Amino acid sequence: MKSRHSFWSRAIAVIFLVAMSLSPAISAADPATPNFVVFLVDDLGYMDIGANNPNCFYETPNIDRLSESAMRFTDGYAANPVCSPTRYSMMTGKYPTRAGATNFFSGKRSGTFNPAPLTSHMPLDEITIAQTLKQRGYGTFFAGKWHLGESEEYFPQNRGFDVNVGGHTGGGPYTGKRYFAPFQNPQIEVESPDGDHLPDRLSRDAASYIEANKDSPFLVYLSFYSVHTPLMGRPDLVKKYQAKAAAIEGVEFGEEEQVLGNSPRKVRVLQKHAVYAAMVEAMDQAVGKVLKQLVESGVADNTVVVFTSDNGGLSTSEGLPTSNLPLRGGKGWVYEGGIREPWIIRYPGVTNPGSVSKQPICSIDLFPTIAAAAGIEFDHLVDGVDLRPALEGRSLDRKSLFWHYPHYSNQGGIPGGAIREGDYKLVERYEDGRVHLYDLASDIGEATDLASEMPDRVAQMRDRLHAWYQSVDAKFLQPKDGAVPWQPAFRETLEN
């Protein structure tokens, strides 16, 4: 067992060193060229880490310590309630609606109506953050879930990454023995020994890359397959949480609205799922391994670390493994449970340890923030903003954030859009055009609809949402079996 570990570790190290030798040399100690480590966790809910939830059932000590050394955002968002669109936004800095990439690739489920047309890849003419940094002399490493295209031309190694470990078309670890080796992943060149655990494998490769590239600037983008289904945990951790769960009493499930039928949909309201908890802790341990390597390689003080998720926790389908309460809904919903994410950013010399920001931020902001930190100017369109003012404790100059999900998710979420301005959030339903208004400051669970009480605010926010639809050429639900869905009034103009 030990010799096999040594073999693939040496092989991976050789690949990393070759990649490093092909990049222009820039000193990683130069504060004008900080390193970047991005942790993107799949399906992790806002309430799934201890830093956001003092009563969290799952144990995340490494993430919590990162939060203590960084800035934690209470109002951080994904650009979409499912994975591929958010991943697109993080790579490009754009709202995924601009490319028609509005659902996971390639989710085309119908409901009462047919879904909007879907682009099932990140277009090849998009400029990624990896390409941008690579032109500046950065080494670029990707590991884990990609899910941004159906063939190799769209894979990380062709979108700006020098190294790709495991990123391909798959939306989950669906090859081999899933989360346990042999993985049989088509983009993992050197197989792990039997029984190796995928999050640990990916973190070891990331750590090896950091050590090999510590003398030049790098981007390490660790995009976990965890904690996406299939629900599979390390036996030792599952046993631990089974014992912990046995001591917890209370109602585990409640009811949520059902878009695809008349009966209510089941939703988890109590964190108690032992296997999911095991997956969360294993992911946390993997994060800890990479953070430790930054220290051991002597680059922690010149490395910007970002931790976030691609959509809300899975609470209404596929095993209902987690609860997002007090947030409503979960993955697949434009309610807060589907789009509000853990966001932690450590920027040495900029962020104060243990600081907390209530500034609304979004995955579209990753590209411009990293580019600005690296001193890179770009002249193409992005929708996000540089987060440095917020990281310094100031306000961002942005009025609105937008969401657009014209699809039927298997999680039961409504096809709909949303706009947030200040503490107010307007949700618009695409089947019939109904709108709801919530004051998130006093109603984080989106339980009290204020639309009838505040018609002027509704009209103003809806006008701005519709103007945004036009600016990004948003597509909407399509007719089915003679039934015609609601369409914004400007739709005819767009199509002509």
C-alpha positions in Angstrom: 0.0 0.0 0.0 2.7 2.5 1.0 4.8 1.8 -2.2 1.7 2.4 -4.4 1.1 5.8 -2.7 4.8 6.7 -3.3 4.5 5.7 -7.0 1.6 7.9 -7.9 2.8 10.8 -5.6 6.1 10.8 -7.5 4.4 10.7 -10.8 2.1 13.5 -10.0 5.0 15.6 -8.7 6.9 15.1 -12.0 3.8 16.4 -13.9 3.6 19.4 -11.6 7.3 20.2 -12.0 7.1 20.0 -15.8 4.1 22.3 -15.8 5.9 24.7 -13.5 8.9 24.8 -15.8 6.8 25.9 -18.7 5.5 29.1 -16.9 7.4 32.4 -16.8 9.1 32.9 -13.5 7.7 35.4 -11.1 8.5 35.5 -7.4 5.6 34.2 -5.3 6.9 36.3 -2.4 5.9 39.5 -4.3 2.8 40.9 -2.7 1.7 42.2 -6.1 1.4 38.6 -7.3 -0.2 36.7 -4.4 -1.1 33.0 -4.8 -4.7 31.9 -4.8 -6.4 28.9 -3.4 -10.1 28.4 -4.1 -12.1 25.8 -2.3 -15.4 25.1 -4.1 -17.6 22.5 -2.3 -20.5 20.9 -4.2 -23.9 21.2 -2.6 -22.7 22.5 0.8 -25.4 24.5 2.5 -24.9 27.8 4.3 -25.8 26.2 7.6 -23.5 23.2 7.1 -20.4 24.7 8.7 -19.9 25.6 12.3 -18.7 29.1 11.5 -22.3 29.9 10.2 -24.2 27.6 12.6 -23.2 27.2 16.2 -25.6 24.3 16.5 -24.3 22.5 13.4 -24.5 18.7 13.6 -21.5 18.4 11.3 -18.0 19.1 12.6 -15.9 21.5 10.5 -13.0 22.5 12.6 -10.6 23.4 9.8 -13.1 25.6 8.0 -14.0 27.2 11.3 -10.4 28.0 12.0 -10.1 29.4 8.5 -13.0 31.7 9.3 -11.3 32.9 12.4 -8.3 33.9 10.4 -10.4 35.5 7.6 -13.5 37.5 6.7 -16.8 35.6 6.8 -19.7 36.8 4.7 -23.2 36.4 6.1 -24.9 37.4 2.8 -22.8 35.5 0.2 -24.5 34.0 -2.8 -24.2 31.6 -5.7 -25.3 32.9 -9.1 -27.7 30.0 -9.5 -29.4 27.4 -7.3 -27.7 24.5 -9.2 -24.1 23.7 -10.0 -23.0 24.3 -13.6 -24.2 27.9 -13.9 -22.5 28.9 -10.7 -19.3 27.3 -11.8 -19.5 29.2 -15.1 -20.0 32.4 -13.1 -16.9 31.8 -11.0 -14.7 31.1 -14.0 -15.9 34.1 -16.1 -17.3 36.7 -13.7 -20.5 36.8 -15.6 -24.1 35.9 -14.9 -24.7 32.5 -16.5 -27.8 33.8 -18.2 -25.7 35.7 -20.7 -24.6 32.3 -22.2 -27.9 30.5 -21.7 -26.2 28.3 -19.2 -29.1 28.4 -16.7 -29.3 24.8 -15.5 -26.9 22.0 -14.6 -25.4 20.5 -17.8 -27.6 19.1 -19.2 -30.8 19.4 -17.2 -33.9 19.6 -19.5 -36.7 18.3 -17.3 -40.2 19.4 -18.2 -43.0 20.2 -15.8 -46.3 22.0 -16.5 -44.3 23.7 -19.3 -41.1 23.0 -21.2 -37.9 24.5 -19.8 -36.0 27.4 -21.4 -33.4 26.5 -24.1 -30.2 25.5 -22.4 -26.5 25.9 -23.4 -24.8 22.8 -22.0 -21.2 24.0 -21.9 -19.1 27.1 -21.1 -18.5 28.6 -24.6 -15.0 28.4 -25.8 -14.7 32.1 -26.4 -15.2 32.8 -22.7 -12.1 34.1 -20.9 -11.6 32.2 -17.7 -9.8 33.3 -14.5 -7.2 30.6 -15.1 -6.4 31.9 -18.6 -6.1 35.4 -17.3 -3.7 34.4 -14.5 -1.7 32.1 -16.8 -1.0 35.1 -19.1 0.4 36.8 -16.0 2.8 34.0 -15.4 0.8 32.0 -12.9 0.8 28.2 -12.6 -2.7 26.9 -12.6 -4.0 23.7 -11.1 -7.5 22.2 -11.0 -8.8 19.2 -9.1 -12.2 17.7 -8.7 -15.6 18.4 -10.3 -15.7 20.6 -13.5 -19.1 19.9 -15.1 -18.7 22.8 -17.7 -18.8 20.9 -20.9 -19.6 17.6 -22.6 -16.3 16.8 -24.3 -12.5 17.3 -23.7 -12.3 20.6 -25.6 -14.3 22.1 -22.7 -12.2 20.4 -19.9 -9.9 22.4 -17.5 -6.7 21.6 -19.4 -8.1 23.4 -22.4 -9.6 26.4 -20.4 -6.4 27.7 -18.9 -5.3 25.1 -16.3 -1.9 23.6 -16.6 -2.9 20.5 -14.5 -6.3 18.8 -14.3 -6.9 16.1 -11.8 -10.4 14.7 -12.2 -12.3 17.4 -14.0 -14.5 16.2 -16.8 -18.1 16.2 -18.0 -19.5 14.3 -14.9 -21.6 16.1 -12.4 -20.7 13.7 -9.6 -18.2 10.9 -8.9 -20.1 8.4 -11.0 -17.3 6.1 -12.2 -15.6 3.2 -10.5 -16.4 2.9 -6.8 -17.6 6.5 -6.7 -15.9 8.1 -3.6 -13.5 5.2 -3.1 -10.7 4.0 -5.3 -10.4 2.7 -7.9 -12.1 5.9 -9.1 -11.8 5.1 -12.8 -12.1 8.8 -13.5 -11.0 9.6 -17.1 -9.1 12.6 -16.0 -7.1 11.0 -13.2 -4.0 9.7 -14.9 -2.5 7.8 -12.0 -5.0 5.7 -10.1 -5.1 5.6 -6.3 -4.7 2.4 -4.3 -7.9 0.5 -3.6 -10.0 2.2 -0.9 -8.4 5.6 -1.2 -11.0 8.4 -0.5 -11.6 10.9 -3.2 -11.6 14.2 -1.2 -8.3 13.1 0.5 -6.8 12.2 -2.9 -7.7 15.5 -4.4 -6.3 17.4 -1.4 -3.0 15.5 -1.5 -2.6 16.4 -5.2 -3.4 20.0 -4.4 -0.9 20.0 -1.6 1.8 18.4 -3.8 1.3 21.1 -6.4 1.6 23.9 -3.8 4.9 22.5 -2.5 6.3 22.0 -6.1 5.3 25.6 -7.1 6.0 27.5 -3.9 8.6 29.7 -5.5 6.3 31.0 -8.2 2.8 32.3 -8.2 -0.1 29.8 -8.5 -3.8 29.3 -8.6 -5.0 26.1 -6.9 -8.7 25.5 -7.6 -9.9 22.6 -5.5 -13.4 21.9 -6.6 -14.6 19.0 -4.5 -17.0 16.4 -5.7 -18.1 16.3 -2.1 -20.8 16.6 -0.7 -22.8 15.8 -3.8 -24.6 12.5 -4.1 -24.1 9.5 -4.0 -24.3 9.7 -0.2 -21.2 7.7 0.8 -19.0 8.2 3.8 -15.9 6.8 5.4 -17.0 4.0 7.7 -15.2 5.4 10.7 -16.9 8.8 10.3 -20.3 7.3 9.6 -20.0 5.3 12.8 -19.1 8.4 14.7 -22.1 10.3 13.5 -24.5 7.5 13.9 -23.7 7.5 17.6 -24.1 11.3 17.7 -27.4 11.2 15.8 -28.8 8.6 18.2 -28.8 11.3 21.0 -30.7 13.8 19.0 -34.5 14.0 19.3 -37.0 16.0 17.2 -38.9 16.1 14.0 -36.7 15.5 11.0 -38.9 16.4 8.2 -41.5 19.1 7.3 -43.4 20.2 4.2 -42.4 22.5 1.4 -44.5 23.6 -1.6 -44.6 21.2 -4.5 -44.3 22.6 -8.0 -44.6 19.4 -9.9 -47.8 18.2 -8.2 -50.5 19.1 -5.7 -49.2 17.4 -2.5 -46.5 19.0 -0.4 -42.9 18.1 -0.8 -40.9 16.7 2.0 -38.0 18.9 3.4 -35.5 18.1 6.0 -35.7 20.4 9.0 -33.2 18.7 11.4 -29.6 18.0 10.7 -29.1 14.4 11.6 -27.9 12.4 8.6 -24.9 10.4 9.6 -23.6 9.7 6.1 -23.8 13.3 5.0 -22.1 14.4 8.2 -19.3 12.0 7.5 -18.9 13.5 4.0 -18.8 17.0 5.4 -16.1 16.2 7.9 -14.0 14.3 5.4 -14.2 17.4 3.1 -13.2 19.6 6.1 -10.2 17.4 6.7 -9.2 17.7 3.1 -9.4 21.5 3.4 -7.2 21.3 6.5 -4.6 19.4 4.6 -4.3 22.1 1.9 -4.2 24.9 4.5 -1.5 23.1 6.4 0.6 22.7 3.2 0.4 26.5 2.7 2.0 27.0 6.1 4.6 24.2 5.6 5.6 25.6 2.1 6.0 29.0 3.6 3.4 30.7 1.4 0.4 31.2 3.7 1.2 34.9 4.2 1.1 35.6 0.5 -1.9 33.4 -0.5 -5.5 34.6 -0.9 -7.8 31.7 0.2 -11.5 31.6 -0.9 -14.0 29.1 0.5 -17.5 28.7 -0.9 -20.2 26.4 -2.4 -21.9 26.2 -5.8 -25.5 26.1 -4.5 -27.6 25.5 -1.4 -27.7 22.3 0.6 -29.8 19.4 -0.7 -32.9 19.3 1.5 -35.8 18.3 -0.7 -34.7 15.3 -2.7 -32.1 12.5 -3.3 -32.1 11.5 0.4 -32.8 14.9 1.8 -29.5 14.8 3.6 -29.3 18.3 5.2 -31.5 21.0 6.7 -30.9 24.7 5.7 -33.2 26.2 8.3 -33.8 28.9 9.0 -33.3 29.4 5.3 -36.2 28.3 3.1 -35.8 25.7 0.4 -32.5 24.3 -0.8 -30.7 23.3 -3.9 -32.8 24.0 -7.0 -34.8 26.8 -5.3 -34.4 30.6 -5.7 -35.3 30.9 -2.0 -32.4 31.7 0.3 -31.7 28.0 1.0 -30.9 27.4 -2.6 -28.6 30.4 -3.3 -27.1 31.7 0.0 -23.7 30.0 0.5 -20.8 29.9 2.9 -18.3 32.5 1.8 -15.0 32.9 3.6 -12.1 34.9 2.2 -8.6 35.3 3.8 -6.6 38.0 2.1 -3.4 38.5 4.1 -2.8 42.2 4.8 -6.3 43.1 3.8 -8.9 41.1 5.8 -9.0 41.3 9.6 -8.9 37.9 11.3 -12.3 36.9 12.5 -14.1 39.8 10.8 -17.7 39.5 9.5 -19.3 41.3 6.6 -23.0 41.7 5.8 -22.2 43.0 2.3 -24.1 40.9 -0.3 -21.6 39.2 -2.6 -21.9 36.6 -5.3 -19.9 34.0 -7.3 -19.7 36.5 -10.2 -17.3 38.5 -8.0 -14.6 35.9 -7.9 -13.0 36.7 -11.3 -12.7 40.5 -10.8 -11.5 40.1 -7.2 -8.7 37.7 -8.1 -7.7 39.7 -11.2 -7.5 42.9 -9.1 -5.5 41.2 -6.4 -3.0 40.0 -9.1 -2.8 43.5 -10.6 -4.4 42.4 -13.8 -6.5 44.8 -15.9 -9.0 43.4 -18.3 -11.2 45.1 -20.9 -13.9 42.5 -21.5 -17.3 42.5 -19.9 -17.8 41.0 -16.4 -20.9 41.4 -14.2 -19.1 40.9 -10.8 -17.2 43.5 -8.8 -13.9 43.6 -7.1 -14.6 42.7 -3.4 -11.6 44.5 -2.0 -13.7 47.4 -0.5 -15.8 44.8 1.4 -12.7 42.9 2.4 -11.4 46.2 3.9 -14.6 46.6 5.8 -16.3 49.1 3.5 -19.4 49.0 1.4 -19.7 47.8 -2.2 -20.9 50.1 -4.9 -23.7 47.8 -6.2 -27.4 48.2 -6.0 -28.8 44.8 -7.1 -28.1 41.1 -7.4 -30.1 38.9 -9.8 -31.0 35.3 -10.3 -32.7 33.5 -13.3 -33.7 29.8 -13.2 -36.2 29.0 -16.0 -36.2 25.3 -15.3 -37.8 22.5 -13.3 -35.3 21.1 -10.9 -35.5 17.5 -9.6 -35.4 19.1 -6.2 -38.8 20.6 -6.8 -37.8 24.3 -7.0 -40.0 26.8 -8.8 -38.9 28.1 -12.2 -38.3 31.7 -11.3 -36.2 34.7 -10.9 -35.2 37.0 -8.1 -33.6 40.4 -7.4 -32.1 41.5 -4.1 -31.7 45.2 -3.2 -30.7 46.1 0.3 -32.6 43.8 2.6 -35.5 43.3 0.2 -35.8 40.4 -2.2 -38.4 40.0 -4.9 -39.1 36.5 -6.3 -40.9 36.1 -9.6 -42.6 32.9 -10.7 -42.2 32.0 -14.4 -45.2 29.7 -14.7 -47.8 32.5 -14.0 -45.8 35.7 -13.3 -46.7 36.0 -9.6 -44.3 37.9 -7.4 -43.4 37.8 -3.7 -41.5 40.3 -1.7 -39.5 39.5 1.5 -37.6 41.6 4.0 -34.6 39.4 4.7 -33.5 41.5 7.6 -36.6 40.4 9.6 -37.7 37.4 7.7 -34.7 35.3 6.7 -37.0 32.3 6.2 -39.1 34.1 3.5 -42.3 33.3 5.3 -44.1 36.6 5.1 -45.0 38.0 1.7 -45.0 41.8 1.7 -46.0 42.2 -2.0 -49.5 43.4 -1.3 -48.4 45.8 1.4 -45.6 47.5 -0.7 -46.8 47.7 -4.3 -44.5 50.6 -5.2 -41.4 48.7 -4.1 -42.6 45.7 -6.0 -43.1 47.7 -9.1 -39.7 49.3 -8.9 -37.8 46.1 -8.2 -39.7 44.2 -10.9 -38.9 46.9 -13.4 -35.2 46.6 -12.6 -35.4 42.8 -12.8 -37.1 42.9 -16.2 -34.5 45.4 -17.4 -31.8 43.0 -16.3 -33.6 40.1 -18.2 -33.4 42.2 -21.3 -29.7 43.1 -20.8 -28.6 39.5 -20.5 -31.1 38.2 -23.2 -32.8 35.9 -20.7 -34.9 33.0 -22.0 -38.0 31.7 -20.3 -40.3 28.7 -20.1 -41.7 27.3 -23.4 -45.2 26.1 -24.3 -46.1 22.5 -23.8 -49.1 20.5 -25.1 -50.8 23.7 -26.1 -50.4 25.4 -22.7 -48.5 28.7 -22.8 -46.6 30.0 -19.8 -46.3 33.6 -18.6 -43.8 35.7 -20.5 -42.4 39.1 -19.6 -44.0 41.9 -21.7 -40.8 42.6 -23.5 -40.3 39.1 -24.7 -41.8 39.7 -28.2 -39.4 42.6 -28.7 -36.4 40.4 -27.8 -37.4 37.7 -30.2 -37.8 40.1 -33.0 
